[in-house]
Amino acid sequence: MDRETPDGLSDAERRFKLPAGTFPFQSRFLRVSGATLHYIDEGAGQALFMVHGNPTWSFVYRHLIQALRADFRCIAIDLPGFGMSEPPEGFGYTPAEHAAIVAAALRALDVNDAWLIAHDWGGPIGLAAMFAEPGRLTGICLGNTWAWPVNGDVHFEWFSRLIGGPIGRFFNERNAMFVNWVMPAAMRRRKLTLVEMTAYRAPFDPPRLRAPLHIFPRQITAAQDWLANLETRLTAYRGPAVLIWPANDIAFRMKELDRWKKLLPQAQSVIIERCGHYL
């Protein structure tokens, strides 16, 4: 279903109190697997299916959609509990649960022969959905992300334990730490504007909506079996692939890019200089 915007503001602009033109897209809502998914569907042509990470939503792809919708069908979803999507009752916010709902969305929207565009947690979630629904996502364009267990790598383990543990839970529930502290610290080329910070902070108010902010970091190590299975499936993928990698990410390093190149030897890679985590 679609929601009309008689005041000239988009649904997201009105809900999150953003200036007109900040997110100038028609909001669409899809009911799948007990979740109410918010998504953007702009343009026509071959589909580009965009999946975000933590703690973002389809807003992170707004410039990409505006640039590409003249030539492509740009679909950008909000994962349950992010943006304007509502999770089903009892949802645990694990990547496996997210992937199952994304796969259901691919079926419901009848997406076929599309490219997956994904970043951060959107990578493993989107890839798992791709394998669950063969033929719907046939090319992959990945930003800084991963698709394998990282247990044993101190770089990831300390972050998962700190931000996904009791300390991270406390500060995320009280101060939305992942939005207010981690996002600004992860930027390199420029600072986030006040409007952008509002757009990323608003979906997690009131505090009872902030569980995803610490569950995703915890799952970096807790989901090792799920990630191991995903890596096994990915070794057989030989379809088209592009890797877009920032040179100055605090999370994903050139070490991870090198692993992707071994996992996907057919992939083209592009480095973005002076760029941090949020492409």
C-alpha positions as CSV (number, residue, x, y, z in Angstrom):
1,M,0.0,0.0,0.0
2,D,1.1,3.6,-0.6
3,R,0.5,6.6,1.7
4,E,-0.4,10.0,0.2
5,T,1.4,13.2,1.2
6,P,-1.1,16.0,0.8
7,D,1.1,18.6,2.5
8,G,3.9,18.1,0.0
9,L,6.2,16.4,2.5
10,S,7.2,12.8,2.0
11,D,6.0,10.3,4.5
12,A,9.5,10.0,6.0
13,E,10.0,13.8,6.1
14,R,6.7,14.3,8.0
15,R,7.3,11.4,10.4
16,F,10.9,12.3,11.3
17,K,10.4,16.1,11.1
18,L,12.9,16.6,8.2
19,P,12.9,19.5,5.8
20,A,11.1,19.1,2.5
21,G,13.3,17.6,-0.2
22,T,15.5,15.7,2.3
23,F,14.0,12.4,1.3
24,P,11.8,13.1,-1.7
25,F,10.4,9.6,-2.3
26,Q,7.0,8.0,-2.1
27,S,6.9,5.6,0.8
28,R,5.5,2.1,0.2
29,F,4.6,-0.5,2.8
30,L,4.6,-4.2,2.5
31,R,3.3,-6.8,5.0
32,V,5.4,-9.9,5.0
33,S,6.0,-12.6,7.6
34,G,4.3,-10.5,10.3
35,A,6.5,-7.4,9.6
36,T,5.5,-4.1,8.0
37,L,8.3,-3.2,5.7
38,H,8.9,0.3,4.5
39,Y,10.5,0.6,1.1
40,I,11.2,2.9,-1.8
41,D,10.6,1.9,-5.4
42,E,11.7,4.5,-7.9
43,G,12.3,4.4,-11.6
44,A,12.2,1.6,-14.2
45,G,14.5,-0.9,-15.9
46,Q,16.8,-3.5,-14.4
47,A,16.3,-3.6,-10.6
48,L,18.8,-2.5,-8.0
49,F,17.9,-3.9,-4.6
50,M,19.5,-2.0,-1.8
51,V,20.0,-3.3,1.8
52,H,21.4,-1.1,4.5
53,G,23.4,-1.8,7.7
54,N,23.5,-0.6,11.3
55,P,22.1,1.9,12.3
56,T,20.9,3.3,9.0
57,W,17.8,2.8,6.8
58,S,16.9,3.5,3.2
59,F,17.8,7.2,3.8
60,V,21.5,6.2,3.3
61,Y,20.8,5.4,-0.3
62,R,18.9,8.6,-1.1
63,H,21.6,10.2,-3.4
64,L,22.2,6.9,-5.2
65,I,18.4,6.5,-5.9
66,Q,18.2,10.1,-7.3
67,A,21.2,9.5,-9.5
68,L,20.2,6.1,-10.9
69,R,16.4,6.1,-11.1
70,A,16.4,7.5,-14.6
71,D,17.9,4.3,-15.8
72,F,17.1,1.6,-13.2
73,R,14.4,0.5,-10.9
74,C,15.8,1.4,-7.5
75,I,14.3,-0.5,-4.5
76,A,15.6,0.3,-1.1
77,I,14.1,-1.4,2.0
78,D,14.2,-0.7,5.7
79,L,15.1,-3.7,7.7
80,P,12.6,-4.5,10.5
81,G,13.2,-2.2,13.5
82,F,15.0,0.4,11.3
83,G,13.7,3.4,9.5
84,M,10.0,3.1,9.2
85,S,9.7,-0.7,9.2
86,E,8.1,-2.5,12.1
87,P,9.2,-5.9,13.2
88,P,6.9,-8.9,13.8
89,E,6.0,-9.7,17.4
90,G,8.8,-11.5,19.2
91,F,11.4,-10.6,16.6
92,G,15.0,-11.1,17.8
93,Y,16.8,-8.8,15.2
94,T,19.3,-11.6,14.3
95,P,20.7,-11.6,10.8
96,A,19.0,-14.9,10.0
97,E,15.6,-13.4,10.9
98,H,16.3,-10.3,8.9
99,A,17.4,-12.4,5.9
100,A,14.2,-14.5,6.0
101,I,12.1,-11.4,5.8
102,V,14.2,-9.8,3.0
103,A,13.8,-13.1,1.1
104,A,10.0,-12.9,1.6
105,A,10.1,-9.3,0.4
106,L,11.9,-10.3,-2.8
107,R,9.1,-12.8,-3.5
108,A,6.3,-10.4,-2.6
109,L,7.8,-7.7,-4.9
110,D,8.5,-10.2,-7.6
111,V,12.1,-9.0,-8.0
112,N,14.0,-10.9,-10.7
113,D,17.5,-10.7,-12.2
114,A,18.4,-7.7,-10.0
115,W,21.6,-6.5,-8.5
116,L,22.1,-6.5,-4.8
117,I,23.6,-3.3,-3.5
118,A,24.6,-3.8,0.2
119,H,26.7,-2.3,2.9
120,D,27.7,-3.3,6.4
121,W,25.1,-5.9,7.8
122,G,23.2,-5.5,4.5
123,G,25.9,-7.6,2.9
124,P,25.4,-10.9,4.7
125,I,21.7,-10.4,5.1
126,G,21.2,-9.6,1.4
127,L,23.4,-12.4,0.3
128,A,21.5,-14.9,2.5
129,A,18.3,-13.7,0.9
130,M,19.8,-14.1,-2.5
131,F,20.6,-17.7,-1.9
132,A,17.2,-18.3,-0.4
133,E,15.5,-17.0,-3.6
134,P,17.6,-18.1,-6.6
135,G,17.3,-16.0,-9.7
136,R,16.0,-12.9,-8.0
137,L,19.4,-11.3,-7.2
138,T,21.9,-12.3,-9.9
139,G,24.6,-9.6,-9.4
140,I,26.2,-8.2,-6.3
141,C,27.7,-4.8,-5.6
142,L,29.0,-4.7,-2.0
143,G,30.3,-1.9,0.1
144,N,32.5,-2.5,3.1
145,T,31.0,-5.7,4.5
146,W,31.8,-9.3,5.2
147,A,30.3,-12.8,4.9
148,W,32.3,-15.1,7.1
149,P,32.9,-15.8,10.8
150,V,35.3,-13.3,12.5
151,N,35.7,-15.1,15.8
152,G,39.4,-15.0,16.7
153,D,40.0,-11.6,15.1
154,V,40.6,-9.2,18.0
155,H,39.7,-6.3,15.8
156,F,36.1,-7.5,15.5
157,E,35.8,-9.4,18.8
158,W,36.5,-6.4,21.1
159,F,33.9,-4.3,19.2
160,S,31.3,-7.0,19.4
161,R,31.9,-7.6,23.1
162,L,31.9,-3.9,24.0
163,I,29.1,-2.5,21.9
164,G,27.1,-5.7,21.9
165,G,27.6,-6.4,25.6
166,P,26.1,-4.9,28.8
167,I,28.0,-1.6,28.4
168,G,26.9,-1.1,24.8
169,R,23.4,-2.0,25.7
170,F,23.3,0.5,28.5
171,F,24.6,3.4,26.4
172,N,22.6,2.5,23.4
173,E,19.4,2.3,25.4
174,R,20.2,5.6,27.2
175,N,21.9,7.6,24.6
176,A,21.5,5.8,21.2
177,M,25.3,5.5,21.2
178,F,25.6,3.9,17.8
179,V,23.9,6.8,16.2
180,N,25.2,9.7,18.3
181,W,28.8,8.5,18.9
182,V,29.8,5.7,16.5
183,M,28.4,7.1,13.3
184,P,30.1,10.6,13.6
185,A,33.4,8.9,14.6
186,A,33.2,6.6,11.5
187,M,33.0,9.5,9.0
188,R,36.1,10.7,7.2
189,R,35.4,12.8,4.1
190,R,32.9,15.1,5.9
191,K,30.8,15.5,9.0
192,L,27.2,14.4,9.2
193,T,24.8,17.5,9.1
194,L,22.3,18.2,11.8
195,V,19.5,17.1,9.4
196,E,21.3,13.8,8.7
197,M,21.8,13.2,12.4
198,T,18.1,13.8,12.9
199,A,17.2,11.4,10.1
200,Y,19.4,8.6,11.7
201,R,18.4,9.3,15.3
202,A,14.6,9.7,14.9
203,P,13.8,6.0,14.1
204,F,15.2,5.0,17.6
205,D,13.0,7.4,19.6
206,P,11.6,6.5,22.1
207,P,14.4,4.4,23.8
208,R,12.2,1.2,23.7
209,L,13.0,1.1,19.9
210,R,16.8,0.9,20.4
211,A,17.3,-2.9,20.8
212,P,18.7,-3.3,17.3
213,L,21.5,-0.9,18.0
214,H,23.3,-3.4,20.4
215,I,21.9,-6.7,19.0
216,F,23.6,-6.2,15.6
217,P,27.1,-5.7,17.2
218,R,26.6,-8.7,19.4
219,Q,25.7,-10.8,16.4
220,I,29.1,-10.1,14.8
221,T,30.4,-12.9,16.9
222,A,27.2,-14.6,18.0
223,A,26.2,-15.5,14.4
224,Q,29.4,-17.3,13.6
225,D,27.7,-20.6,12.5
226,W,25.2,-18.7,10.3
227,L,28.1,-16.7,8.8
228,A,30.1,-19.9,8.2
229,N,27.2,-21.4,6.3
230,L,26.9,-18.2,4.2
231,E,30.6,-18.2,3.3
232,T,30.3,-21.9,2.2
233,R,27.5,-21.0,-0.1
234,L,29.3,-17.9,-1.4
235,T,32.3,-19.9,-2.5
236,A,30.2,-21.3,-5.4
237,Y,29.0,-17.9,-6.6
238,R,30.6,-16.9,-9.9
239,G,28.2,-14.3,-11.1
240,P,29.0,-10.6,-11.6
241,A,30.4,-8.8,-8.6
242,V,31.7,-5.3,-7.7
243,L,33.4,-4.3,-4.5
244,I,33.3,-0.7,-3.5
245,W,35.7,-0.1,-0.6
246,P,36.6,3.0,1.5
247,A,40.2,3.6,2.2
248,N,39.8,4.8,5.8
249,D,37.0,2.6,7.4
250,I,37.5,2.0,11.1
251,A,35.7,-1.3,10.8
252,F,36.5,-3.0,7.5
253,R,40.1,-2.8,6.4
254,M,42.1,-3.7,3.3
255,K,42.5,-7.1,4.9
256,E,38.8,-7.8,4.5
257,L,38.9,-6.5,0.9
258,D,41.7,-9.0,0.1
259,R,39.6,-11.8,1.5
260,W,36.7,-10.8,-0.7
261,K,39.0,-10.8,-3.7
262,K,40.0,-14.4,-2.9
263,L,36.4,-15.4,-2.3
264,L,35.1,-13.6,-5.5
265,P,38.1,-13.7,-7.9
266,Q,35.8,-12.4,-10.7
267,A,34.9,-9.2,-8.8
268,Q,35.9,-5.7,-9.9
269,S,37.1,-3.5,-7.0
270,V,37.0,0.2,-6.6
271,I,38.7,2.1,-3.8
272,I,37.2,5.4,-2.5
273,E,40.0,7.5,-1.0
274,R,39.5,9.5,2.3
275,C,36.3,7.7,2.9
276,G,35.1,6.2,6.2
277,H,32.6,3.6,7.1
278,Y,29.4,5.1,5.7
279,L,29.8,5.1,1.9
